[in-house]
């Protein structure tokens, strides 16, 4: 049973819009990750290292090769933001 060609035009439009949307989302994620692939299945250690890299370089994906941290890194710890628990 043949498919009428009139049904293929809306199908092509819908498929094209899905393709454009998925490609736009992929490009947006790529450029927001400093032009690196998206990370999946992050554990607590990787999240901690990403936070450290953000505090060192200003970017979640940036890494520093300097052996000594900058002076500002000593005082911008996450621990200063947490409230102390006293019993």
mmCIF file as gemmi writes it, N, C-alpha and C atoms, coordinates in Angstrom:
data_model
loop_
_atom_site.group_PDB
_atom_site.id
_atom_site.type_symbol
_atom_site.label_atom_id
_atom_site.label_alt_id
_atom_site.label_comp_id
_atom_site.label_asym_id
_atom_site.label_entity_id
_atom_site.label_seq_id
_atom_site.pdbx_PDB_ins_code
_atom_site.Cartn_x
_atom_site.Cartn_y
_atom_site.Cartn_z
_atom_site.occupancy
_atom_site.B_iso_or_equiv
_atom_site.pdbx_formal_charge
_atom_site.auth_seq_id
_atom_site.auth_asym_id
_atom_site.pdbx_PDB_model_num
ATOM 1 N N . UNK Axp A 1 ? 0.848 -1.17 0 1 0 ? 1 A 1
ATOM 2 C CA . UNK Axp A 1 ? 0 0 0 1 0 ? 1 A 1
ATOM 3 C C . UNK Axp A 1 ? 0.896 1.236 0 1 0 ? 1 A 1
ATOM 4 N N . UNK Axp A 2 ? 0.811 2.044 -1.001 1 0 ? 2 A 1
ATOM 5 C CA . UNK Axp A 2 ? 1.695 3.207 -1.1 1 0 ? 2 A 1
ATOM 6 C C . UNK Axp A 2 ? 1.304 4.32 -0.124 1 0 ? 2 A 1
ATOM 7 N N . UNK Axp A 3 ? 2.316 5.087 0.264 1 0 ? 3 A 1
ATOM 8 C CA . UNK Axp A 3 ? 2.101 6.235 1.147 1 0 ? 3 A 1
ATOM 9 C C . UNK Axp A 3 ? 1.955 7.472 0.276 1 0 ? 3 A 1
ATOM 10 N N . UNK Axp A 4 ? 0.92 8.259 0.515 1 0 ? 4 A 1
ATOM 11 C CA . UNK Axp A 4 ? 0.785 9.476 -0.291 1 0 ? 4 A 1
ATOM 12 C C . UNK Axp A 4 ? 1.937 10.451 0.008 1 0 ? 4 A 1
ATOM 13 N N . UNK Axp A 5 ? 2.415 11.101 -1.036 1 0 ? 5 A 1
ATOM 14 C CA . UNK Axp A 5 ? 3.561 11.991 -0.866 1 0 ? 5 A 1
ATOM 15 C C . UNK Axp A 5 ? 3.226 13.207 -0.017 1 0 ? 5 A 1
ATOM 16 N N . UNK Axp A 6 ? 1.93 13.532 0.127 1 0 ? 6 A 1
ATOM 17 C CA . UNK Axp A 6 ? 1.548 14.673 0.974 1 0 ? 6 A 1
ATOM 18 C C . UNK Axp A 6 ? 1.902 14.42 2.441 1 0 ? 6 A 1
ATOM 19 N N . UNK Axp A 7 ? 1.964 13.151 2.852 1 0 ? 7 A 1
ATOM 20 C CA . UNK Axp A 7 ? 2.295 12.821 4.247 1 0 ? 7 A 1
ATOM 21 C C . UNK Axp A 7 ? 3.783 12.948 4.517 1 0 ? 7 A 1
ATOM 22 N N . UNK Axp A 8 ? 4.596 12.896 3.487 1 0 ? 8 A 1
ATOM 23 C CA . UNK Axp A 8 ? 6.04 12.964 3.688 1 0 ? 8 A 1
ATOM 24 C C . UNK Axp A 8 ? 6.523 14.383 3.978 1 0 ? 8 A 1
ATOM 25 N N . UNK Axp A 9 ? 5.837 15.389 3.498 1 0 ? 9 A 1
ATOM 26 C CA . UNK Axp A 9 ? 6.259 16.782 3.724 1 0 ? 9 A 1
ATOM 27 C C . UNK Axp A 9 ? 6.177 17.146 5.214 1 0 ? 9 A 1
ATOM 28 N N . UNK Axp A 10 ? 5.039 16.941 5.905 1 0 ? 10 A 1
ATOM 29 C CA . UNK Axp A 10 ? 5.029 17.244 7.343 1 0 ? 10 A 1
ATOM 30 C C . UNK Axp A 10 ? 5.987 16.363 8.14 1 0 ? 10 A 1
ATOM 31 N N . UNK Axp A 11 ? 6.124 15.1 7.714 1 0 ? 11 A 1
ATOM 32 C CA . UNK Axp A 11 ? 7.072 14.21 8.392 1 0 ? 11 A 1
ATOM 33 C C . UNK Axp A 11 ? 8.497 14.742 8.279 1 0 ? 11 A 1
ATOM 34 N N . UNK Axp A 12 ? 8.874 15.216 7.113 1 0 ? 12 A 1
ATOM 35 C CA . UNK Axp A 12 ? 10.214 15.775 6.906 1 0 ? 12 A 1
ATOM 36 C C . UNK Axp A 12 ? 10.406 17.049 7.733 1 0 ? 12 A 1
ATOM 37 N N . UNK Axp A 13 ? 9.369 17.86 7.837 1 0 ? 13 A 1
ATOM 38 C CA . UNK Axp A 13 ? 9.465 19.09 8.637 1 0 ? 13 A 1
ATOM 39 C C . UNK Axp A 13 ? 9.659 18.742 10.111 1 0 ? 13 A 1
ATOM 40 N N . UNK Axp A 14 ? 8.873 17.798 10.615 1 0 ? 14 A 1
ATOM 41 C CA . UNK Axp A 14 ? 8.977 17.409 12.023 1 0 ? 14 A 1
ATOM 42 C C . UNK Axp A 14 ? 10.344 16.773 12.296 1 0 ? 14 A 1
ATOM 43 N N . UNK Axp A 15 ? 10.791 15.881 11.432 1 0 ? 15 A 1
ATOM 44 C CA . UNK Axp A 15 ? 12.101 15.258 11.611 1 0 ? 15 A 1
ATOM 45 C C . UNK Axp A 15 ? 13.214 16.296 11.537 1 0 ? 15 A 1
ATOM 46 N N . UNK Axp A 16 ? 13.077 17.26 10.651 1 0 ? 16 A 1
ATOM 47 C CA . UNK Axp A 16 ? 14.066 18.332 10.539 1 0 ? 16 A 1
ATOM 48 C C . UNK Axp A 16 ? 14.128 19.183 11.789 1 0 ? 16 A 1
ATOM 49 N N . UNK Axp A 17 ? 12.977 19.483 12.389 1 0 ? 17 A 1
ATOM 50 C CA . UNK Axp A 17 ? 12.957 20.289 13.616 1 0 ? 17 A 1
ATOM 51 C C . UNK Axp A 17 ? 13.586 19.521 14.789 1 0 ? 17 A 1
ATOM 52 N N . UNK Axp A 18 ? 13.333 18.214 14.872 1 0 ? 18 A 1
ATOM 53 C CA . UNK Axp A 18 ? 13.995 17.419 15.911 1 0 ? 18 A 1
ATOM 54 C C . UNK Axp A 18 ? 15.51 17.435 15.708 1 0 ? 18 A 1
ATOM 55 N N . UNK Axp A 19 ? 15.943 17.33 14.473 1 0 ? 19 A 1
ATOM 56 C CA . UNK Axp A 19 ? 17.373 17.326 14.173 1 0 ? 19 A 1
ATOM 57 C C . UNK Axp A 19 ? 18.007 18.668 14.514 1 0 ? 19 A 1
ATOM 58 N N . UNK Axp A 20 ? 17.347 19.754 14.136 1 0 ? 20 A 1
ATOM 59 C CA . UNK Axp A 20 ? 17.878 21.095 14.427 1 0 ? 20 A 1
ATOM 60 C C . UNK Axp A 20 ? 17.936 21.334 15.931 1 0 ? 20 A 1
ATOM 61 N N . UNK Axp A 21 ? 16.905 20.914 16.663 1 0 ? 21 A 1
ATOM 62 C CA . UNK Axp A 21 ? 16.878 21.106 18.114 1 0 ? 21 A 1
ATOM 63 C C . UNK Axp A 21 ? 17.98 20.291 18.798 1 0 ? 21 A 1
ATOM 64 N N . UNK Axp A 22 ? 18.136 19.035 18.411 1 0 ? 22 A 1
ATOM 65 C CA . UNK Axp A 22 ? 19.167 18.193 19.026 1 0 ? 22 A 1
ATOM 66 C C . UNK Axp A 22 ? 20.568 18.71 18.716 1 0 ? 22 A 1
ATOM 67 N N . UNK Axp A 23 ? 20.779 19.158 17.489 1 0 ? 23 A 1
ATOM 68 C CA . UNK Axp A 23 ? 22.087 19.697 17.123 1 0 ? 23 A 1
ATOM 69 C C . UNK Axp A 23 ? 22.376 20.987 17.886 1 0 ? 23 A 1
ATOM 70 N N . UNK Axp A 24 ? 21.369 21.848 18.029 1 0 ? 24 A 1
ATOM 71 C CA . UNK Axp A 24 ? 21.547 23.088 18.794 1 0 ? 24 A 1
ATOM 72 C C . UNK Axp A 24 ? 21.877 22.82 20.251 1 0 ? 24 A 1
ATOM 73 N N . UNK Axp A 25 ? 21.205 21.839 20.852 1 0 ? 25 A 1
ATOM 74 C CA . UNK Axp A 25 ? 21.492 21.485 22.241 1 0 ? 25 A 1
ATOM 75 C C . UNK Axp A 25 ? 22.903 20.924 22.384 1 0 ? 25 A 1
ATOM 76 N N . UNK Axp A 26 ? 23.301 20.081 21.445 1 0 ? 26 A 1
ATOM 77 C CA . UNK Axp A 26 ? 24.645 19.503 21.475 1 0 ? 26 A 1
ATOM 78 C C . UNK Axp A 26 ? 25.716 20.581 21.327 1 0 ? 26 A 1
ATOM 79 N N . UNK Axp A 27 ? 25.522 21.517 20.424 1 0 ? 27 A 1
ATOM 80 C CA . UNK Axp A 27 ? 26.486 22.604 20.223 1 0 ? 27 A 1
ATOM 81 C C . UNK Axp A 27 ? 26.547 23.5 21.459 1 0 ? 27 A 1
ATOM 82 N N . UNK Axp A 28 ? 25.391 23.778 22.064 1 0 ? 28 A 1
ATOM 83 C CA . UNK Axp A 28 ? 25.362 24.612 23.264 1 0 ? 28 A 1
ATOM 84 C C . UNK Axp A 28 ? 26.129 23.949 24.408 1 0 ? 28 A 1
ATOM 85 N N . UNK Axp A 29 ? 25.924 22.659 24.603 1 0 ? 29 A 1
ATOM 86 C CA . UNK Axp A 29 ? 26.663 21.944 25.654 1 0 ? 29 A 1
ATOM 87 C C . UNK Axp A 29 ? 28.152 21.913 25.349 1 0 ? 29 A 1
ATOM 88 N N . UNK Axp A 30 ? 28.499 21.721 24.099 1 0 ? 30 A 1
ATOM 89 C CA . UNK Axp A 30 ? 29.906 21.652 23.697 1 0 ? 30 A 1
ATOM 90 C C . UNK Axp A 30 ? 30.618 22.965 24.002 1 0 ? 30 A 1
ATOM 91 N N . UNK Axp A 31 ? 30.014 24.094 23.632 1 0 ? 31 A 1
ATOM 92 C CA . UNK Axp A 31 ? 30.662 25.383 23.861 1 0 ? 31 A 1
ATOM 93 C C . UNK Axp A 31 ? 30.618 25.8 25.333 1 0 ? 31 A 1
ATOM 94 N N . UNK Axp A 32 ? 29.61 25.357 26.085 1 0 ? 32 A 1
ATOM 95 C CA . UNK Axp A 32 ? 29.577 25.708 27.503 1 0 ? 32 A 1
ATOM 96 C C . UNK Axp A 32 ? 30.567 24.876 28.316 1 0 ? 32 A 1
ATOM 97 N N . UNK Axp A 33 ? 31.066 23.774 27.769 1 0 ? 33 A 1
ATOM 98 C CA . UNK Axp A 33 ? 32.071 22.933 28.427 1 0 ? 33 A 1
ATOM 99 C C . UNK Axp A 33 ? 33.47 23.221 27.912 1 0 ? 33 A 1
ATOM 100 N N . UNK Axp A 34 ? 33.734 24.427 27.502 1 0 ? 34 A 1
ATOM 101 C CA . UNK Axp A 34 ? 35.055 24.825 26.994 1 0 ? 34 A 1
ATOM 102 C C . UNK Axp A 34 ? 35.488 23.971 25.809 1 0 ? 34 A 1
ATOM 103 N N . UNK Axp A 35 ? 34.56 23.689 24.938 1 0 ? 35 A 1
ATOM 104 C CA . UNK Axp A 35 ? 34.799 22.921 23.7 1 0 ? 35 A 1
ATOM 105 C C . UNK Axp A 35 ? 35.348 21.535 23.973 1 0 ? 35 A 1
ATOM 106 N N . UNK Axp A 36 ? 34.806 20.894 25.007 1 0 ? 36 A 1
ATOM 107 C CA . UNK Axp A 36 ? 35.158 19.519 25.341 1 0 ? 36 A 1
ATOM 108 C C . UNK Axp A 36 ? 33.867 18.711 25.441 1 0 ? 36 A 1
ATOM 109 N N . UNK Axp A 37 ? 33.948 17.394 25.293 1 0 ? 37 A 1
ATOM 110 C CA . UNK Axp A 37 ? 32.73 16.573 25.377 1 0 ? 37 A 1
ATOM 111 C C . UNK Axp A 37 ? 32.081 16.654 26.762 1 0 ? 37 A 1
ATOM 112 N N . UNK Axp A 38 ? 30.776 16.434 26.804 1 0 ? 38 A 1
ATOM 113 C CA . UNK Axp A 38 ? 30.027 16.475 28.052 1 0 ? 38 A 1
ATOM 114 C C . UNK Axp A 38 ? 30.428 15.303 28.938 1 0 ? 38 A 1
ATOM 115 N N . UNK Axp A 39 ? 30.53 15.558 30.247 1 0 ? 39 A 1
ATOM 116 C CA . UNK Axp A 39 ? 30.855 14.498 31.194 1 0 ? 39 A 1
ATOM 117 C C . UNK Axp A 39 ? 29.572 13.841 31.681 1 0 ? 39 A 1
ATOM 118 N N . UNK Axp A 40 ? 29.607 12.51 31.807 1 0 ? 40 A 1
ATOM 119 C CA . UNK Axp A 40 ? 28.469 11.746 32.287 1 0 ? 40 A 1
ATOM 120 C C . UNK Axp A 40 ? 28.887 10.908 33.485 1 0 ? 40 A 1
ATOM 121 N N . UNK Axp A 41 ? 27.915 10.548 34.32 1 0 ? 41 A 1
ATOM 122 C CA . UNK Axp A 41 ? 28.116 9.651 35.465 1 0 ? 41 A 1
ATOM 123 C C . UNK Axp A 41 ? 29.258 10.127 36.359 1 0 ? 41 A 1
ATOM 124 N N . UNK Axp A 42 ? 29.132 11.344 36.867 1 0 ? 42 A 1
ATOM 125 C CA . UNK Axp A 42 ? 30.158 11.895 37.742 1 0 ? 42 A 1
ATOM 126 C C . UNK Axp A 42 ? 29.961 11.398 39.172 1 0 ? 42 A 1
ATOM 127 N N . UNK Axp A 43 ? 31.028 10.968 39.807 1 0 ? 43 A 1
ATOM 128 C CA . UNK Axp A 43 ? 30.941 10.596 41.203 1 0 ? 43 A 1
ATOM 129 C C . UNK Axp A 43 ? 31.392 11.775 42.061 1 0 ? 43 A 1
ATOM 130 N N . UNK Axp A 44 ? 31.39 11.591 43.371 1 0 ? 44 A 1
ATOM 131 C CA . UNK Axp A 44 ? 31.695 12.71 44.266 1 0 ? 44 A 1
ATOM 132 C C . UNK Axp A 44 ? 33.138 13.197 44.101 1 0 ? 44 A 1
ATOM 133 N N . UNK Axp A 45 ? 34.079 12.288 43.802 1 0 ? 45 A 1
ATOM 134 C CA . UNK Axp A 45 ? 35.466 12.704 43.623 1 0 ? 45 A 1
ATOM 135 C C . UNK Axp A 45 ? 35.608 13.606 42.401 1 0 ? 45 A 1
ATOM 136 N N . UNK Axp A 46 ? 34.973 13.235 41.292 1 0 ? 46 A 1
ATOM 137 C CA . UNK Axp A 46 ? 35.057 14.054 40.085 1 0 ? 46 A 1
ATOM 138 C C . UNK Axp A 46 ? 34.384 15.404 40.284 1 0 ? 46 A 1
ATOM 139 N N . UNK Axp A 47 ? 33.281 15.436 41.007 1 0 ? 47 A 1
ATOM 140 C CA . UNK Axp A 47 ? 32.625 16.721 41.295 1 0 ? 47 A 1
ATOM 141 C C . UNK Axp A 47 ? 33.51 17.6 42.169 1 0 ? 47 A 1
ATOM 142 N N . UNK Axp A 48 ? 34.188 16.98 43.137 1 0 ? 48 A 1
ATOM 143 C CA . UNK Axp A 48 ? 35.095 17.727 44.003 1 0 ? 48 A 1
ATOM 144 C C . UNK Axp A 48 ? 36.265 18.293 43.194 1 0 ? 48 A 1
ATOM 145 N N . UNK Axp A 49 ? 36.807 17.521 42.279 1 0 ? 49 A 1
ATOM 146 C CA . UNK Axp A 49 ? 37.909 17.994 41.445 1 0 ? 49 A 1
ATOM 147 C C . UNK Axp A 49 ? 37.447 19.082 40.473 1 0 ? 49 A 1
ATOM 148 N N . UNK Axp A 50 ? 36.215 18.982 39.98 1 0 ? 50 A 1
ATOM 149 C CA . UNK Axp A 50 ? 35.685 20.03 39.111 1 0 ? 50 A 1
ATOM 150 C C . UNK Axp A 50 ? 35.528 21.341 39.878 1 0 ? 50 A 1
ATOM 151 N N . UNK Axp A 51 ? 35.084 21.252 41.129 1 0 ? 51 A 1
ATOM 152 C CA . UNK Axp A 51 ? 34.956 22.453 41.956 1 0 ? 51 A 1
ATOM 153 C C . UNK Axp A 51 ? 36.334 23.057 42.245 1 0 ? 51 A 1
ATOM 154 N N . UNK Axp A 52 ? 37.327 22.206 42.498 1 0 ? 52 A 1
ATOM 155 C CA . UNK Axp A 52 ? 38.687 22.703 42.72 1 0 ? 52 A 1
ATOM 156 C C . UNK Axp A 52 ? 39.221 23.384 41.47 1 0 ? 52 A 1
ATOM 157 N N . UNK Axp A 53 ? 38.994 22.775 40.296 1 0 ? 53 A 1
ATOM 158 C CA . UNK Axp A 53 ? 39.442 23.379 39.039 1 0 ? 53 A 1
ATOM 159 C C . UNK Axp A 53 ? 38.748 24.712 38.794 1 0 ? 53 A 1
ATOM 160 N N . UNK Axp A 54 ? 37.46 24.792 39.166 1 0 ? 54 A 1
ATOM 161 C CA . UNK Axp A 54 ? 36.734 26.053 38.98 1 0 ? 54 A 1
ATOM 162 C C . UNK Axp A 54 ? 37.326 27.153 39.867 1 0 ? 54 A 1
ATOM 163 N N . UNK Axp A 55 ? 37.681 26.777 41.093 1 0 ? 55 A 1
ATOM 164 C CA . UNK Axp A 55 ? 38.271 27.779 41.986 1 0 ? 55 A 1
ATOM 165 C C . UNK Axp A 55 ? 39.677 28.17 41.55 1 0 ? 55 A 1
ATOM 166 N N . UNK Axp A 56 ? 40.413 27.244 40.943 1 0 ? 56 A 1
ATOM 167 C CA . UNK Axp A 56 ? 41.771 27.553 40.475 1 0 ? 56 A 1
ATOM 168 C C . UNK Axp A 56 ? 41.764 28.369 39.185 1 0 ? 56 A 1
ATOM 169 N N . UNK Axp A 57 ? 40.945 27.966 38.221 1 0 ? 57 A 1
ATOM 170 C CA . UNK Axp A 57 ? 41.025 28.562 36.883 1 0 ? 57 A 1
ATOM 171 C C . UNK Axp A 57 ? 39.819 29.393 36.498 1 0 ? 57 A 1
ATOM 172 N N . UNK Axp A 58 ? 38.695 29.269 37.226 1 0 ? 58 A 1
ATOM 173 C CA . UNK Axp A 58 ? 37.494 29.999 36.863 1 0 ? 58 A 1
ATOM 174 C C . UNK Axp A 58 ? 36.598 29.228 35.906 1 0 ? 58 A 1
ATOM 175 N N . UNK Axp A 59 ? 36.958 28.006 35.567 1 0 ? 59 A 1
ATOM 176 C CA . UNK Axp A 59 ? 36.173 27.188 34.652 1 0 ? 59 A 1
ATOM 177 C C . UNK Axp A 59 ? 36.118 25.764 35.186 1 0 ? 59 A 1
ATOM 178 N N . UNK Axp A 60 ? 34.943 25.097 35.038 1 0 ? 60 A 1
ATOM 179 C CA . UNK Axp A 60 ? 34.816 23.726 35.512 1 0 ? 60 A 1
ATOM 180 C C . UNK Axp A 60 ? 35.729 22.775 34.747 1 0 ? 60 A 1
ATOM 181 N N . UNK Axp A 61 ? 35.996 23.077 33.488 1 0 ? 61 A 1
ATOM 182 C CA . UNK Axp A 61 ? 36.801 22.176 32.676 1 0 ? 61 A 1
ATOM 183 C C . UNK Axp A 61 ? 38.257 22.604 32.561 1 0 ? 61 A 1
ATOM 184 N N . UNK Axp A 62 ? 38.599 23.776 33.061 1 0 ? 62 A 1
ATOM 185 C CA . UNK Axp A 62 ? 39.971 24.254 32.964 1 0 ? 62 A 1
ATOM 186 C C . UNK Axp A 62 ? 40.866 23.597 33.995 1 0 ? 62 A 1
ATOM 187 N N . UNK Axp A 63 ? 42.1 23.366 33.624 1 0 ? 63 A 1
ATOM 188 C CA . UNK Axp A 63 ? 43.063 22.794 34.547 1 0 ? 63 A 1
ATOM 189 C C . UNK Axp A 63 ? 44.337 23.627 34.507 1 0 ? 63 A 1
ATOM 190 N N . UNK Axp A 64 ? 45.015 23.676 35.621 1 0 ? 64 A 1
ATOM 191 C CA . UNK Axp A 64 ? 46.234 24.468 35.743 1 0 ? 64 A 1
ATOM 192 C C . UNK Axp A 64 ? 47.437 23.54 35.859 1 0 ? 64 A 1
ATOM 193 N N . UNK Axp A 65 ? 48.51 23.891 35.173 1 0 ? 65 A 1
ATOM 194 C CA . UNK Axp A 65 ? 49.73 23.09 35.255 1 0 ? 65 A 1
ATOM 195 C C . UNK Axp A 65 ? 50.758 23.711 36.194 1 0 ? 65 A 1
ATOM 196 N N . UNK Axp A 66 ? 50.377 24.77 36.862 1 0 ? 66 A 1
ATOM 197 C CA . UNK Axp A 66 ? 51.283 25.427 37.802 1 0 ? 66 A 1
ATOM 198 C C . UNK Axp A 66 ? 51.438 24.561 39.057 1 0 ? 66 A 1
ATOM 199 N N . UNK Axp A 67 ? 52.658 24.354 39.535 1 0 ? 67 A 1
ATOM 200 C CA . UNK Axp A 67 ? 52.847 23.521 40.724 1 0 ? 67 A 1
ATOM 201 C C . UNK Axp A 67 ? 52.414 24.201 42.025 1 0 ? 67 A 1
ATOM 202 N N . UNK Axp A 68 ? 52.326 25.513 42.018 1 0 ? 68 A 1
ATOM 203 C CA . UNK Axp A 68 ? 51.937 26.266 43.205 1 0 ? 68 A 1
ATOM 204 C C . UNK Axp A 68 ? 50.628 26.991 42.911 1 0 ? 68 A 1
ATOM 205 N N . UNK Axp A 69 ? 49.664 26.849 43.818 1 0 ? 69 A 1
ATOM 206 C CA . UNK Axp A 69 ? 48.365 27.491 43.634 1 0 ? 69 A 1
ATOM 207 C C . UNK Axp A 69 ? 48.5 29.002 43.813 1 0 ? 69 A 1
ATOM 208 N N . UNK Axp A 70 ? 47.635 29.79 43.166 1 0 ? 70 A 1
ATOM 209 C CA . UNK Axp A 70 ? 47.682 31.236 43.373 1 0 ? 70 A 1
ATOM 210 C C . UNK Axp A 70 ? 47.32 31.598 44.813 1 0 ? 70 A 1
ATOM 211 N N . UNK Axp A 71 ? 47.706 32.8 45.224 1 0 ? 71 A 1
ATOM 212 C CA . UNK Axp A 71 ? 47.481 33.221 46.613 1 0 ? 71 A 1
ATOM 213 C C . UNK Axp A 71 ? 46.008 33.253 46.986 1 0 ? 71 A 1
ATOM 214 N N . UNK Axp A 72 ? 45.146 33.633 46.052 1 0 ? 72 A 1
ATOM 215 C CA . UNK Axp A 72 ? 43.714 33.7 46.338 1 0 ? 72 A 1
ATOM 216 C C . UNK Axp A 72 ? 43.087 32.344 46.597 1 0 ? 72 A 1
ATOM 217 N N . UNK Axp A 73 ? 43.723 31.272 46.175 1 0 ? 73 A 1
ATOM 218 C CA . UNK Axp A 73 ? 43.172 29.94 46.367 1 0 ? 73 A 1
ATOM 219 C C . UNK Axp A 73 ? 43.164 29.533 47.833 1 0 ? 73 A 1
ATOM 220 N N . UNK Axp A 74 ? 44.024 30.117 48.645 1 0 ? 74 A 1
ATOM 221 C CA . UNK Axp A 74 ? 44.111 29.748 50.061 1 0 ? 74 A 1
ATOM 222 C C . UNK Axp A 74 ? 42.889 30.202 50.848 1 0 ? 74 A 1
ATOM 223 N N . UNK Axp A 75 ? 42.212 31.238 50.411 1 0 ? 75 A 1
ATOM 224 C CA . UNK Axp A 75 ? 41.098 31.786 51.186 1 0 ? 75 A 1
ATOM 225 C C . UNK Axp A 75 ? 39.739 31.6 50.545 1 0 ? 75 A 1
ATOM 226 N N . UNK Axp A 76 ? 39.641 30.968 49.376 1 0 ? 76 A 1
ATOM 227 C CA . UNK Axp A 76 ? 38.325 30.813 48.763 1 0 ? 76 A 1
ATOM 228 C C . UNK Axp A 76 ? 37.826 29.383 48.859 1 0 ? 76 A 1
ATOM 229 N N . UNK Axp A 77 ? 38.029 28.763 50.003 1 0 ? 77 A 1
ATOM 230 C CA . UNK Axp A 77 ? 37.632 27.38 50.222 1 0 ? 77 A 1
ATOM 231 C C . UNK Axp A 77 ? 36.129 27.27 50.41 1 0 ? 77 A 1
ATOM 232 N N . UNK Axp A 78 ? 35.589 26.108 50.087 1 0 ? 78 A 1
ATOM 233 C CA . UNK Axp A 78 ? 34.174 25.839 50.282 1 0 ? 78 A 1
ATOM 234 C C . UNK Axp A 78 ? 33.86 25.703 51.763 1 0 ? 78 A 1
ATOM 235 N N . UNK Axp A 79 ? 34.848 25.29 52.559 1 0 ? 79 A 1
ATOM 236 C CA . UNK Axp A 79 ? 34.609 25.05 53.98 1 0 ? 79 A 1
ATOM 237 C C . UNK Axp A 79 ? 34.229 26.318 54.725 1 0 ? 79 A 1
ATOM 238 N N . UNK Axp A 80 ? 34.636 27.473 54.254 1 0 ? 80 A 1
ATOM 239 C CA . UNK Axp A 80 ? 34.282 28.719 54.919 1 0 ? 80 A 1
ATOM 240 C C . UNK Axp A 80 ? 32.796 29.038 54.764 1 0 ? 80 A 1
ATOM 241 N N . UNK Axp A 81 ? 32.155 28.447 53.797 1 0 ? 81 A 1
ATOM 242 C CA . UNK Axp A 81 ? 30.745 28.728 53.539 1 0 ? 81 A 1
ATOM 243 C C . UNK Axp A 81 ? 29.821 27.86 54.387 1 0 ? 81 A 1
ATOM 244 N N . UNK Axp A 82 ? 30.296 26.745 54.907 1 0 ? 82 A 1
ATOM 245 C CA . UNK Axp A 82 ? 29.455 25.858 55.679 1 0 ? 82 A 1
ATOM 246 C C . UNK Axp A 82 ? 29.344 26.349 57.116 1 0 ? 82 A 1
ATOM 247 N N . UNK Axp A 83 ? 28.159 26.174 57.679 1 0 ? 83 A 1
ATOM 248 C CA . UNK Axp A 83 ? 27.958 26.561 59.072 1 0 ? 83 A 1
ATOM 249 C C . UNK Axp A 83 ? 28.495 25.464 59.992 1 0 ? 83 A 1
ATOM 250 N N . UNK Axp A 84 ? 29.088 25.87 61.085 1 0 ? 84 A 1
ATOM 251 C CA . UNK Axp A 84 ? 29.622 24.918 62.049 1 0 ? 84 A 1
ATOM 252 C C . UNK Axp A 84 ? 28.493 24.264 62.849 1 0 ? 84 A 1
ATOM 253 N N . UNK Axp A 85 ? 28.649 22.988 63.074 1 0 ? 85 A 1
ATOM 254 C CA . UNK Axp A 85 ? 27.66 22.243 63.852 1 0 ? 85 A 1
ATOM 255 C C . UNK Axp A 85 ? 28.19 22.106 65.259 1 0 ? 85 A 1
ATOM 256 N N . UNK Axp A 86 ? 27.452 22.616 66.206 1 0 ? 86 A 1
ATOM 257 C CA . UNK Axp A 86 ? 27.861 22.48 67.612 1 0 ? 86 A 1
ATOM 258 C C . UNK Axp A 86 ? 26.77 21.718 68.363 1 0 ? 86 A 1
ATOM 259 N N . UNK Axp A 87 ? 27.216 20.787 69.188 1 0 ? 87 A 1
ATOM 260 C CA . UNK Axp A 87 ? 26.255 19.946 69.907 1 0 ? 87 A 1
ATOM 261 C C . UNK Axp A 87 ? 26.065 20.406 71.315 1 0 ? 87 A 1
